[in-house]
Amino acid sequence: MFASFVAEELAGLTGIRFSRERASKEGMRIELELKEPARILIGYFRSGDSQWLQVPSLEVNTHADARGGLAPVIANGLKVFFHPSVNVHAFLYEEGRHALDFGPGAYLVAGVIPAEEPLSPRDADASAGVDTLDWLFEP
C-alpha cells in the first residue's frame, strides 16, 4: 500500500504494517512496549464499508474515549492509492506493555509519538474546502 499524500506531522514516523484482508475479517492484535507515555496514531479509512474499522462511538461503547481519540487530530492525514482517505486519531497510552485489539476491520498504525508532543487538530486536505454553505446565509 503506497500513500499518495502524507500529512507533514506523519512524515518520518514508522508505522506498523499488517494484512488488510486479515484485519478486515479477523481483526489484528498488536503488542508493543512503551518506554514513556505516548500517543499511538491510528488511521481510520473514511468509509462506512464493513471491511474498514469504524471509529468507536460513545453511544455504543461508553469507554470509547478513555484514551482520547474519538475525534481525528489530522483529518485526511493520508491518502492511499485506490482506498478512502484516512483520518488519524491519537490514543494516549502510559509507559509499559500494551495490546491493541480493536476488533475486525482494516485500519493502520501511522506511528507513535511522545505524549507531550503537541498536535493541533486540523484537516490536512487543502482541497477539503468549506464543509457547508451556511456562510452564504449569514446576515
Secondary structure, 3 states (H helix, E strand, C coil): CCEEEECHHHCCCCCECCCHHHHHHHCCEEEEEECCCEEEEEEEECCCCCCECCCCCCCCCCCCCCCCCCCCCEEEEEEECCCCCEEEEEEEECCEEEEEECCCCECEEEEEEECCCCCCCEECCCCCCCCCCHHHHCC
